Amino acid sequence: LEAYKQYAKQVERGFVQAAKFLHMLHIYRIFDLPYQSQIVPLAAILADVGDSWEHDANRAKLVRWYWNGVFGELYGSAVESRNARDFMEVPAWLKGGPEPSTVSETMFRADRLKTMRMRLSAAYKGLNALLMKEGAQDFRSGQEFDHTVFFGESVDIHHIFPQAWCRSHNIKPQVFDSIINKTPLSYKTNRIIGGVAPSEYLTKLEQGNHATPAIESARLDRFLASHLINPQLLRGDDFGEFMADRQKRLLALIEKATGKPSYVGDVLEEG
């Protein structure tokens, strides 16, 4: 009881700061949280280090630690021992100590992107947040997905090459359902996209309608590029080249977030 009384407010503040940290990374809902289990070491670390986490260098390290945990997929099992190590190692790292094991042990496999198809995958949800954090703009409105836009426009993860188009071209779900073919978009934009070829829905976006202003081609290309999409490949309905190109771009984004190169090799299918 005495220990609880001594630390309760400090721990509570740690969780409040954890929410602030997650919002900063464009993670707004429990539904989109890569790992609930990672909140525990995050809150404990923030409670321990106090306001020093807001200093630029410390914040950058904490962000790197967080993404390594997500893309290393390290919080799905045996989290108690990892939480304990994080609590000891991360604050020491912020003070100039060695990299914590969560950072040094992480290895993201390049082909893992092809097998990330569902929200069950922490890395799937993490990549969606990372795209929003990097400044992805809605195809229709050009708005970035801050807190207000995210909830006001019902933003979610949607297919870039629509499912109906993929099926009509004999592309298998295990290919077109990959995160490589998905990106954050508003509900209204996804309705406009429908099930037609990208070249067709991009033309619709450019022409506009009674409810949506027309968009210049060059401006729409900038919106697409903000999602790490090559506009020419999308406009050409070139699914194969698009998937190969975007995989490389997403991989570079993950490498930037984790601060380390990926492993190029085979990975087992997601269960």
C-alpha positions in Angstrom: 0.0 0.0 0.0 2.8 2.4 0.9 4.5 1.7 -2.4 1.3 2.2 -4.3 0.7 5.6 -2.6 4.2 6.6 -3.3 4.2 5.8 -7.1 0.5 6.0 -8.1 0.5 9.6 -9.4 3.8 9.1 -11.2 2.6 5.9 -12.9 -0.7 7.5 -13.9 1.2 10.4 -15.4 3.3 7.9 -17.3 0.2 6.5 -19.0 -1.1 10.0 -19.8 2.3 10.8 -21.4 2.1 7.4 -23.3 -1.2 8.5 -24.8 0.4 11.8 -25.9 3.4 9.9 -27.4 1.1 7.5 -29.3 -1.0 10.4 -30.7 2.3 12.0 -31.9 2.8 8.8 -33.9 -0.7 9.0 -35.3 -2.0 6.1 -33.3 -5.4 7.3 -32.2 -7.5 4.2 -31.4 -7.0 1.0 -29.4 -8.2 -0.7 -32.6 -5.1 0.6 -34.4 -2.6 0.0 -31.6 0.1 -2.4 -32.8 0.7 -3.9 -29.3 -1.3 -3.1 -26.2 1.5 -4.9 -24.2 4.0 -2.3 -25.4 2.1 0.4 -23.6 3.3 -1.0 -20.2 7.1 -0.5 -20.7 6.3 2.8 -22.6 4.4 4.2 -19.7 6.9 3.0 -17.1 9.8 4.5 -19.1 8.0 7.8 -19.4 7.1 7.8 -15.7 10.7 7.2 -14.9 12.4 9.8 -17.2 9.8 12.6 -16.6 9.8 15.6 -19.0 13.2 14.7 -20.4 11.5 12.5 -23.0 10.3 15.6 -24.8 13.8 16.8 -25.6 14.5 16.2 -29.2 17.3 13.6 -29.0 15.5 11.6 -26.3 12.2 11.7 -28.2 14.0 10.4 -31.3 15.5 7.5 -29.4 12.1 6.6 -27.8 10.4 6.7 -31.2 13.1 4.5 -32.6 12.7 2.1 -29.7 9.0 2.0 -30.2 9.1 1.2 -34.0 11.8 -1.5 -33.4 9.4 -3.2 -31.0 6.6 -2.9 -33.5 8.4 -4.0 -36.7 10.5 -6.5 -34.8 7.2 -8.0 -33.6 8.7 -8.4 -30.2 5.7 -8.0 -27.9 3.5 -10.9 -28.9 4.9 -13.3 -26.3 7.2 -13.5 -23.3 6.5 -9.8 -22.7 7.2 -9.8 -19.0 11.0 -10.3 -19.4 11.1 -7.9 -22.3 9.2 -5.2 -20.3 11.7 -5.6 -17.4 14.7 -5.2 -19.8 13.1 -2.2 -21.5 12.5 -0.5 -18.2 16.2 -1.0 -17.2 17.8 -0.4 -20.6 15.9 2.4 -22.3 16.3 5.1 -19.7 20.0 4.2 -19.5 20.2 4.5 -23.3 18.6 8.0 -23.1 21.5 8.9 -20.7 24.1 7.8 -23.2 24.2 4.0 -22.4 24.2 1.2 -25.0 21.3 0.4 -27.3 18.5 -1.5 -25.5 18.1 -5.1 -26.6 14.7 -4.3 -28.2 16.6 -2.1 -30.7 19.7 -4.2 -31.1 17.8 -7.5 -31.6 15.2 -6.3 -34.1 15.4 -7.7 -37.7 12.7 -6.9 -40.2 12.5 -9.3 -43.2 11.8 -7.6 -46.5 9.4 -10.3 -47.7 7.3 -9.9 -44.5 5.5 -7.0 -46.2 3.9 -9.6 -48.6 2.4 -11.6 -45.8 1.0 -8.7 -43.7 -2.7 -8.8 -44.6 -4.7 -8.4 -41.4 -5.0 -6.2 -38.3 -3.8 -9.1 -36.3 -0.3 -8.1 -37.4 1.3 -5.4 -35.2 3.6 -4.4 -38.1 0.5 -4.0 -40.4 -1.0 -1.5 -38.0 2.4 0.1 -37.4 3.0 0.7 -41.1 -0.4 2.4 -41.5 0.4 4.8 -38.6 3.9 5.4 -40.1 2.4 6.5 -43.4 0.2 9.0 -41.7 3.0 10.2 -39.6 5.2 10.8 -42.7 2.5 13.1 -44.2 0.3 10.9 -46.4 -2.4 13.1 -47.9 -5.9 11.9 -48.8 -6.3 11.2 -52.6 -9.5 13.4 -52.7 -9.0 16.2 -50.3 -5.2 16.4 -50.0 -5.6 16.6 -46.2 -3.0 15.0 -43.9 -4.4 12.7 -41.4 -4.1 14.6 -38.1 -6.4 13.8 -35.2 -9.3 15.9 -36.4 -9.2 14.6 -40.0 -8.8 11.0 -38.9 -12.0 11.0 -36.9 -13.9 13.6 -38.9 -13.3 11.8 -42.2 -13.6 8.2 -40.9 -10.0 7.3 -42.1 -9.2 3.6 -42.4 -6.9 1.2 -44.3 -8.1 0.6 -47.9 -7.0 -1.1 -51.0 -5.2 0.9 -53.7 -5.9 -1.5 -56.5 -9.5 -2.4 -55.6 -10.5 -5.9 -54.6 -13.1 -6.2 -57.4 -10.5 -5.2 -60.1 -7.9 -7.6 -58.7 -10.3 -10.5 -58.7 -11.4 -9.7 -62.3 -7.7 -9.9 -63.3 -7.2 -13.2 -61.5 -5.0 -11.8 -58.8 -5.2 -13.9 -55.7 -6.3 -12.4 -52.3 -3.1 -13.4 -50.6 -1.4 -11.1 -53.1 -3.8 -8.1 -53.3 -4.7 -8.1 -49.6 -1.0 -7.4 -48.6 -0.3 -4.1 -46.8 1.7 -3.2 -50.0 -1.6 -2.7 -51.8 -3.2 -0.8 -48.9 -3.0 2.8 -47.5 -4.9 5.1 -45.2 -7.8 6.9 -46.9 -11.0 8.6 -45.9 -14.4 6.9 -46.2 -15.6 9.3 -48.9 -12.5 8.7 -51.0 -12.8 5.0 -50.8 -16.4 5.3 -52.0 -15.2 7.2 -55.1 -12.5 4.5 -55.7 -15.1 1.8 -55.7 -14.1 -1.4 -57.6 -12.7 0.1 -60.9 -9.2 0.3 -62.3 -6.9 2.9 -60.7 -6.6 4.8 -64.0 -10.5 5.1 -64.0 -10.9 6.3 -60.4 -8.0 8.7 -60.8 -9.8 10.2 -63.8 -12.9 10.5 -61.7 -11.0 12.3 -58.9 -9.5 14.7 -61.5 -12.8 15.5 -63.1 -14.6 16.0 -59.7 -18.4 16.1 -59.3 -21.1 18.2 -57.7 -19.7 17.4 -54.2 -16.0 17.3 -54.9 -13.9 19.9 -56.8 -11.7 18.8 -59.7 -8.1 18.0 -59.0 -5.2 18.9 -61.3 -3.2 15.8 -62.4 0.1 17.1 -61.0 -1.5 17.8 -57.7 -3.1 14.4 -57.5 0.3 12.9 -58.4 1.7 14.6 -55.3 -1.0 13.1 -53.1 -0.2 9.7 -54.5 3.5 10.2 -53.9 2.9 11.1 -50.3 1.6 7.4 -49.9 4.9 6.1 -51.4 3.0 5.3 -54.6 4.6 5.8 -58.1 1.8 7.7 -59.9 2.9 6.5 -63.4 2.6 2.8 -62.4 -0.8 3.4 -60.8 -2.1 5.4 -63.8 -0.9 2.6 -66.0 -2.8 -0.1 -64.0 0.5 -2.0 -63.8 -0.2 -4.1 -60.7 3.0 -6.2 -60.7 5.4 -3.3 -61.2 3.4 -1.2 -58.6 3.7 -3.9 -56.0 7.4 -4.4 -56.5 8.1 -0.6 -56.5 5.9 0.1 -53.4 7.4 -2.8 -51.5 10.9 -1.1 -51.9 9.5 2.2 -50.8 7.7 0.9 -47.7 10.8 -1.1 -46.8 12.9 2.1 -46.9 10.3 3.8 -44.7 10.6 1.0 -42.1 14.4 1.1 -42.3 14.3 4.8 -41.6 12.0 4.3 -38.6 14.0 1.5 -37.1 17.4 2.9 -38.0 18.7 -0.3 -39.5 18.7 -2.3 -42.7 16.2 -5.1 -43.4 17.0 -8.7 -44.0 16.4 -9.8 -47.5 15.2 -13.5 -47.5 12.2 -15.7 -47.2 9.7 -15.5 -44.4 7.0 -18.0 -43.4 3.4 -17.3 -44.3 1.2 -15.6 -41.7 -1.1 -18.1 -39.9 
